[in-house]
Amino acid sequence: QVQLVQSGGGLVQAGGSLRLSCAAFGGTSSINTLGWFRQAPGKVQEFVAGTTWSGDKTSFADSARGRFTISGGNAKETVYLQMNGLRPEDTAVYYCAVDMGHGEYEYWGQGTQVTVSE
């Protein structure tokens, strides 16, 4: 089993930056991929970005591509989501989750609030 602990959320003005952290504990050698998801008020949860644990492949939602970057993983045991050029529509609770190679995101972090003001 893997425990995910998130940090780095907060309040930022439009155009600013935040770096979210997702620290993994236990069984990290078995992690296949890590994904970032977000859920805004009144909206369904959506995929934001993902990476293989080795970092050799990444993917981004259209809304994040070019602004967000993923780093970390492997022996570092922490994955970062660097968010630049933040917009009010990025406001949401952000979650990280890991896929252990079984075809689903099995373990989830507690979530962290990101609020972007005008």
C-alpha positions, 0 to 999 in steps of 0.5 A: 500500500501507498500513502500520499501526503499533499502540500503546496496549495494556497491563494495566489493572484492571476499570473502567479505560480504555485508548486504542489507536492505529493509525497509517497510513503510505502511500496513506492517501488511498485508505482506505475504512474502518478496522476493529478486531478482537480475538482472545482466547485460545482464541477466534475473531477477532471484529469490535469496531468500525469507521469510514469514513476520513472518520468519517461512519459508525461501527459497533460490536459489541454488546459494545463499544457504549456503552463504546468510541469511535473517533476520528481518520482523514483527514489525521490519519493515526491512528485511536484506539479509546478503551476505557472501562469495561473488563471482563476479557472484553475481554482479547484481542489487538487488531488494526486493519485497513483496507479500500481499497474492494475488499470486504476488509480488506487491510492489518493492524497487528501487534496489541497485547495488552490485558489486563484484571484483576479 
